[in-house]
Amino acid sequence: MPKSYVAPNVADDLQNRLQSIQQQILSRTRLLLIIDKLHLYGDGHRKLTQDGKVELMRKDIDIELVRDAHADQITAFKVTYSAHDPMLRSW
């Protein structure tokens, strides 16, 4: 089938997919499951609500696009989590 019949929609689809993935990664429900499972942002010196814990975790997450060096195309994305406090866990 000639390419003129089917217009590529990769750029639009990619942006929509990345936005959807980011929303899923940063969803309150997903983050609360991780926070509870790993005992993150425990009630040490200050009492945090669940929403407060989620907001702190969202600030500690970075989502970065990875480009192919040769074709300069987005080939993947990288999700990193790093907290400012090495003693973030509270048992």
VOGU-3710 file (C-alpha; in Angstrom, 3 decimals, decimal comma):
1> mpksyvapnv> 0,000/0,000/0,000  1,489/3,400/-0,913  2,480/5,672/1,959  0,311/8,446/0,530  -2,806/6,468/1,462  -1,841/6,074/5,102  -0,402/9,141/6,767  1,986/8,370/9,616  0,746/9,486/13,013  3,797/8,503/15,033
11> addlqnrlqs> 4,523/11,964/16,470  0,961/12,511/17,696  0,635/8,970/18,986  3,963/9,144/20,786  3,071/12,338/22,642  -0,323/10,921/23,657  1,214/7,625/24,761  3,906/9,358/26,807  1,327/11,554/28,498  -0,784/8,497/29,289
21> iqqqilsrtr> 2,222/6,606/30,675  3,209/9,593/32,814  -0,316/9,830/34,227  -0,253/6,127/35,076  3,162/6,337/36,730  2,224/9,360/38,823  -1,292/8,220/39,715  -2,223/8,588/43,371  -3,324/4,956/43,664  -0,110/3,550/42,180
31> llliidklhl> 2,138/5,788/44,275  0,268/5,003/47,496  0,748/1,277/46,856  4,511/1,809/46,505  4,664/4,137/49,513  2,818/1,630/51,702  4,737/-1,403/50,434  8,153/0,186/50,967  7,189/2,185/54,073  8,270/5,449/52,442
41> ygdghrkltq> 7,691/8,876/53,953  6,978/7,373/57,342  5,596/9,374/60,204  8,931/10,306/61,751  9,299/13,919/62,801  6,232/15,192/61,037  2,841/13,729/60,309  2,016/13,565/56,610  -1,329/12,871/55,050  -1,537/10,393/52,203
51> dgkvelmrkd> -1,882/13,286/49,769  1,225/14,895/51,270  3,205/11,691/50,805  2,040/11,379/47,195  3,056/14,973/46,417  6,503/14,425/47,942  6,981/11,256/45,909  5,875/12,960/42,698  8,584/15,573/43,251  11,151/12,770/43,699
61> idielvrdah> 10,242/11,075/40,374  11,718/12,121/37,036  10,520/10,842/33,654  13,031/11,403/30,855  12,839/10,695/27,139  15,690/8,637/25,664  16,767/9,441/22,113  18,627/7,242/19,653  21,967/8,967/19,013  22,049/8,026/15,340
71> adqitafkvt> 18,487/8,767/14,226  17,643/11,400/16,867  14,360/9,634/17,521  12,772/8,930/20,867  13,289/5,232/21,493  12,406/4,857/25,164  11,761/6,642/28,404  13,517/6,402/31,758  11,836/6,691/35,133  14,059/7,558/38,083
81> ysahdpmlrs> 13,287/8,027/41,740  15,640/9,732/44,122  14,850/11,171/47,504  16,737/13,961/49,215  16,771/12,090/52,519  18,756/8,790/52,567  16,817/7,764/55,684  13,451/8,157/53,990  12,235/4,782/55,146  10,656/4,584/58,534
91> w> 9,795/1,221/60,037
//
